[in-house]
Amino acid sequence: MADSVYRVTELVGTSSTSWEAAAKSAIETASKSLRDLRVAEVVRQDVTIEDGKVATYRVRLNVSFKYEGTTTAAKGRGKR
């Protein structure tokens, strides 16, 4: 297996129903603009409270994705 490099970025997902839905929302939204997502680690969970009740579930995730190799064609477009 060749050596690889991964980027880790932080996401925050929200949901009015659950932490699981908040995480799913964050990952599904990120996957629209980031390719090859690999791992998501839940770093923090919290809730917002309104009128004494849970209003929003929030999940902070560290998500990793693999850097793509640099090609001759990609160099011309400034991608790495």
DRENDO-1510 file (C-alpha; in Angstrom, 1 decimal, always signed):
<recs>
REC; n; res; u; v; w
REC; 1; MET; +0.0; +0.0; +0.0 .
REC; 2; ALA; +1.4; +3.4; -0.9 .
REC; 3; ASP; +1.8; +6.1; +1.7 .
REC; 4; SER; -1.2; +8.5; +1.9 .
REC; 5; VAL; -1.9; +12.0; +3.2 .
REC; 6; TYR; -5.2; +12.9; +4.8 .
REC; 7; ARG; -6.7; +16.3; +5.6 .
REC; 8; VAL; -8.8; +16.7; +8.8 .
REC; 9; THR; -11.4; +19.4; +9.0 .
REC; 10; GLU; -14.0; +20.3; +11.6 .
REC; 11; LEU; -17.7; +20.3; +10.8 .
REC; 12; VAL; -20.7; +21.2; +13.0 .
REC; 13; GLY; -24.0; +19.6; +12.2 .
REC; 14; THR; -27.4; +20.6; +13.7 .
REC; 15; SER; -30.7; +18.9; +13.9 .
REC; 16; SER; -34.0; +19.4; +15.7 .
REC; 17; THR; -34.4; +15.7; +16.3 .
REC; 18; SER; -31.1; +14.0; +17.4 .
REC; 19; TRP; -27.4; +14.0; +17.5 .
REC; 20; GLU; -27.3; +11.2; +15.0 .
REC; 21; ALA; -29.3; +13.3; +12.5 .
REC; 22; ALA; -27.0; +16.2; +13.2 .
REC; 23; ALA; -23.9; +14.1; +12.3 .
REC; 24; LYS; -25.6; +12.6; +9.2 .
REC; 25; SER; -26.6; +16.1; +8.0 .
REC; 26; ALA; -23.0; +17.4; +8.4 .
REC; 27; ILE; -21.5; +14.5; +6.5 .
REC; 28; GLU; -24.1; +14.4; +3.7 .
REC; 29; THR; -23.7; +18.2; +3.2 .
REC; 30; ALA; -19.8; +18.0; +3.2 .
REC; 31; SER; -19.9; +15.1; +0.8 .
REC; 32; LYS; -21.4; +17.4; -1.8 .
REC; 33; SER; -18.2; +19.4; -2.1 .
REC; 34; LEU; -15.5; +17.1; -0.6 .
REC; 35; ARG; -14.6; +13.9; -2.3 .
REC; 36; ASP; -13.4; +10.6; -0.7 .
REC; 37; LEU; -14.5; +11.3; +2.9 .
REC; 38; ARG; -12.9; +8.6; +5.0 .
REC; 39; VAL; -13.6; +8.9; +8.8 .
REC; 40; ALA; -15.7; +11.1; +11.0 .
REC; 41; GLU; -15.0; +11.4; +14.7 .
REC; 42; VAL; -17.5; +12.9; +17.0 .
REC; 43; VAL; -15.5; +15.4; +19.1 .
REC; 44; ARG; -18.3; +17.2; +21.0 .
REC; 45; GLN; -22.1; +17.0; +21.4 .
REC; 46; ASP; -24.2; +19.8; +22.8 .
REC; 47; VAL; -27.8; +21.1; +22.7 .
REC; 48; THR; -29.3; +24.5; +22.6 .
REC; 49; ILE; -32.2; +25.2; +25.0 .
REC; 50; GLU; -35.2; +27.3; +24.5 .
REC; 51; ASP; -38.0; +27.7; +27.1 .
REC; 52; GLY; -36.5; +24.9; +29.2 .
REC; 53; LYS; -36.6; +22.4; +26.3 .
REC; 54; VAL; -34.0; +21.1; +23.9 .
REC; 55; ALA; -34.3; +23.1; +20.7 .
REC; 56; THR; -31.3; +21.9; +18.6 .
REC; 57; TYR; -28.9; +19.0; +18.8 .
REC; 58; ARG; -25.3; +19.9; +17.7 .
REC; 59; VAL; -22.5; +17.6; +16.9 .
REC; 60; ARG; -18.9; +18.7; +16.2 .
REC; 61; LEU; -17.0; +16.3; +14.0 .
REC; 62; ASN; -13.5; +15.9; +12.7 .
REC; 63; VAL; -13.8; +14.5; +9.2 .
REC; 64; SER; -10.9; +13.2; +7.2 .
REC; 65; PHE; -10.5; +12.9; +3.5 .
REC; 66; LYS; -7.6; +11.8; +1.3 .
REC; 67; TYR; -5.5; +14.2; -0.7 .
REC; 68; GLU; -5.5; +13.4; -4.4 .
REC; 69; GLY; -2.2; +12.9; -6.2 .
REC; 70; THR; -0.9; +15.8; -8.3 .
REC; 71; THR; -1.1; +15.2; -12.1 .
REC; 72; THR; +0.2; +17.2; -15.0 .
REC; 73; ALA; -3.3; +18.2; -16.0 .
REC; 74; ALA; -4.2; +19.3; -12.4 .
REC; 75; LYS; -1.0; +21.4; -12.1 .
REC; 76; GLY; -2.3; +23.7; -14.8 .
REC; 77; ARG; -5.5; +24.3; -12.9 .
REC; 78; GLY; -3.9; +24.9; -9.6 .
REC; 79; LYS; -5.2; +21.7; -8.0 .
REC; 80; ARG; -3.2; +19.5; -5.7 .
</recs>
